[in-house]
Amino acid sequence: MTGDEGATDLEPELRSYGVSVESIDGGDPLELTYMTAFPGREVHRGEIGRALNALIDEAEAGEWDPVRVEGTVVRSPGDVLGTWHAEAEWFEALIGYEISETEFSSRVLETLSHEPGDGAETSSDAADADAGESEADR
């Protein structure tokens, strides 16, 4: 599925995974904006994992054809905390058992950027702990 119909079908699935969808544009790329439940200085990696797991499940069920996903995380409407993306090829490789969930997660986390000027610091220990959490959510 593509376009608005695909986005309409994905929104309830994302919400069922606890993702507070603010907006979704189901084109190529799929543009997903969601409000974080953790409005600190850094994007919560577990939330990224939940969003991705919802999309992976939809793709595995044949309900969504993977495209590049561009995620925007907001603290409140218009207050961007950070962004991340996942390439269509990564979804396809994961579903085809060509890469592991850990490799998929690592690729996505490498794209994570925080809004400039928010004072965010990267902690590899926190990233490792949160990456494990997102896999456990699956």
N, C-alpha and C positions, 0 to 999 in steps of 0.2 A: 504494500500500500504506500501511496505517496500523497503529498499535499495535505490539505486540511482534514480530509477524511482519516488519514493515518494519524494525524495529531489528535483528533477527537477520540480515536480508539486508544491511543497511548496514555492520555491524561488520567483516566480512571485506574489504569494499571500502575502508573507511577504513584498516584495517591495511595493505592493499596499497599505500597511499599513504604509509606510514610514520607513521601516527597511532597512538599507544599508548593505545588505548581502555581506560578504567577502567570506565566504565558508559555505557549508552545507553538512553534511554527514547524509543521511537519514537512517542509520542503527539503531540499538537499543543498546545504546542510540542515539537519534538524536543529532548531534553535530552542533550547530549553532554559527558562529562567525560573528559579525556585527560591523561596524564602527559607533561610536557614533557621533551624531551631536552636542553633548555637552561635549567636551573634557576637562572638569574640573577635580577636584580631586575625585569626586564621580560618580558612575554610575547613570544615569538619570532613575528614576523609571518609568516615563511615556513611555520611549522607551521599557522597559521590558514589560509593559502593552500592547503596540501595537503589539509586537512580539507574546505574549501569546494570544491576541485576534484573531490574524490571525490564529493561530493553533487551537484555540477553534472553530472558525467558520468552518474551514476545517473538524474538527472532527464531529461537529454537522451536517454537510452536507454529512457525510459518505465518505469524500475524503481522510481522514487520520485516521489511527488507532493509538491512543495515545501510546506513548512510553516515557520513561524518556527523558527529554530535558536538555541538558547541554549547557548553553549560555555563550559565552565568548565575552566580550565587549572590543573593541580596540579603541585607539585614532587614530592610524595609523597602517599600517601593521606591526605586530610584537610588538607593544607597548600596552600591555594588561592593561586595566583600572580595570577590575574586572570580576567576574564570578558569575553565579547563576544557579540553576537547578529547574526543576519541575518534579515530579514523575507522571508516567502514571496513577496511582490510583487517583491522585488529579484531573486530567482532567476528568476521568470517574465519579468521585463523583460530580464534578461541573455539568457536562452534565446530570447526573442522578438526579439533584436537591437534592443531599445529603448534599452538602455544598454550602455556598453562595459565590458570587464573592469576597466579602471582606475576607472570610476565605481562599479562594484560593490564593488571592493576599498576604495575611499575611504569608501563608506558603512559598510562593516563596521568599518574601522579607527576611524571616528568613535565607534563604540559601545564600543571597547576601554577597560576600566578595570582598574586594578591594585588588588590588595588593599590597603586602607588601612594605613598604617604600615610599608610595606615599603621606603620611601625611593625608589620608582621615579621616575625623571625622564623626561620626554618629550623626544625629540630628533627634530626634523623631518628631519634628514639621515639618521638611522638608519631612520626610518619610510619615507623615500623609497627608500632602498637595499633594505630588506626587502620593500617593496611590489613592486618590480621583480622580486625573487627569486621571490615567490609567483606572479607571472604567468609567469615562466620555467619554473616547475614544471609548468605546465599543458601 
